[in-house]
Amino acid sequence: MSKYRSTPLYGGAITCDLPKHFADVSKLRQVPDNQEVWIDKDGFTSIIFEITERVGGPGSGPEIDGRAMTTHLEDMVGSDINTVKIWNTAETEFSRMQELKHPAYTLIATQTPNAGHSSDQSSAPDFTALTMTLLRLEEQDTDILITINVPHIRGEYDAEEVDLELGKQGKLIGDAVEIAARIWETFVIKDWGLFGESKNH
């Protein structure tokens, strides 16, 4: 039995497979219109889809798109960018959108909180891993970000399994990469009008 289900996003304008045990956060609290947020009911991992205005100049290529990824990452973490380490960046293929030739890239990074940053150290993560995929829709003047955040909280993961310097991702990051790969395989835009409207916001 599959642990994924085809899930409508943005009112069905986009669909992709998400794990069955992830819940739609908008049913619990308000989520911005340009985002879809899903959270693991059995853990701490979250998946965030975000439709944003395209950043950077026209055209495509590792340099232009690499700068765009950096800009989006800086926007996401704000002044904490110095706590982020990028381990890997790779071109990404969205299987069901291949013929449209939209460039896409994914990075894996970790963010380690500054010491003494949190008032409650016991529940603060040792670090948060994230996979961030950038899908670039130049004609729609749109960037789509798909971010999977994976907090690593002491006692909830096996520290000996995780050493990104040595390429050891551990179970939680491995699961996130598997979820990301399933999204790349199944992601489909069904209503391109979604982006026409997003320009007018």
N, C-alpha and C positions, 0 to 999 in steps of 0.2 A: 504494500500500500504506500502510495506516495506521501511524503511528509510536506509536500508543497501543494498549493492550490492557486489556480489562475485568479488574480485579484484585480478588480477595477480600481484605477487611480484617477483622481480629478474627474469624478463623475462618469468614469468609463472612457474618457478621452484617451487614456493610456491603460494598457493592461500588461501585467507580467506576473510570473509565479513568485509567491512569497511563502515562507514557511507557515504551516497551519497554526503553529503555536504563537504567532505574532499577532498582537491586537492593534487595532486602529486607535491611535491616541486621541483623535478628534472626537471620539465618543466619550472621552473622559474630561478633556479640557479643550479650550480654543486653540486652533492651529492656524497660522497665517494661510491665506488663500493660495499662495504660491507653493505651499509645502504639503507633503503627505508624510506623516510620522507614524512609524509602526514600532512596537516595543515587544520584546520577548517576555511572555507571561511567566516563564520559568527562570528568568535570569535578568541580566542587566543590559544586554545588547539592544541597540536601537538602529532602525533604518530610516534615513531621512531622504526623501526626494524633494528637490527644490528646483523650480523653474526661475531662472534669473536672466537679466539682460546680459547679452554678450559683452564680454570685456575684451579690450585689445583691438588691434587693427584688423583690416580685412585679410582674407586669405588663410592658408593653413600651412602647417609645417611644425616640426619639433620645436623651433625657437618661439614662434608666435603662440602655439598652443601650450608650450611649457610655461611661458610667462603668464598665460591666462590661468593655468592651474595654480601657480604660485599666488596670483592675486586672489583667487577664490579661497585658497587655504588661509591666507592672511586675513581675509574678511571673516572667515569662520572663527578663527581663534583669537582675533583681535591683538591686543597688546601682549598676549602670551606666546607670540610666534617664536620667541627665544627658547621656549620649553618644548618645541616640536622638532623631531628628527625624522627626516624622510629616508626610508630604507630602500625603496624600490619604486620605479616608475616604468610603466610599459604601455605600448599601444594596445588598445582593446577592440575587440570585434563584437558588434551586436548582430547576432546571427540572422535575425529576421529583418534587419534593416540594411543588410550588406549592399544591396543594389543601389541604395541611396547615397552611399559613399560619404557618410558623415564621419569626420574624425572623432575618435574617442580615446581616452587615456585613463589609466588607473594608477594611483599611487597608494603605497602602504606607508603609514607613518605612526609614530608614537608621540604622545604628549605626556610629559611627566610633570606633575604639579610642583610649583615652587615649595620648598620646605617652609612649613609654618603658614602656608597660604590658607589652609582650611581650618575652620574653628572646631571641626569634629574629625579628628584624625582617624578614628576607628573605622568610619564608613567611607573615608576618602580613598579613591583608588590609588594603588601604587603607581599605575600609569594607565592611560587609555590608548588603545590601539585604534586606528581607523583606516578603512579602505575608502578612498574617494575616487569615484569615477566621474569624469567630465565628458559629456556628449555634446558636441558642438553643432548647432543648427544655424549655419551662417545666414541662409536665406530668410529665416524667421527672426534673425537678430537675437537669438536665444542660446543660452547655455543651460543644459540640464545637469544638475549635480546629484549624484546618488552616493550618499555617505553612510557607511556602517560603522557605528561607534561601539567599541568593545572595552568597557571599563574592566580593569584587572584589579579586583579587590582582594586584599590578603585573606587567605583562607578559602577563597572561592576558585583558586586555580593553583596548579602545580608549578611553582617558580622554577624548578629544575628543568621543566619542559620548554621554557621560553628563553631563548638567547638569539635575538635577531642578528647579532654580530656573526653568529655561526650558522644563520639560516634556519634556526629552530623556532617555529612559530607557536607551537603549543596548540592545544585543542581549540581554545576560544577563537584565536585568530584564524586557525584552519577552517573552523565552521563559518566564519565571516567571509572568507575567500570563496568557500563553496556556495554560500548564498549569493554573493556577487556574481559568480559565474553563471548561476541559474538565472539571475536577472538579465545578464547579457544575452543568454540564449533565448529568452522568452519575451523580452521587452518589445512592445509594438505600440506605435502611435496610431490610434484609430480616428481621431478627429484633430486635424491640423489647425482647425479654427481656434483651438485652445491658445495657440501662440499669437494669432492675430489679435485676440482680445488682450493678451498679456502685454502687448506693446502700449496699449492705451491706458494702462493703470497708472 
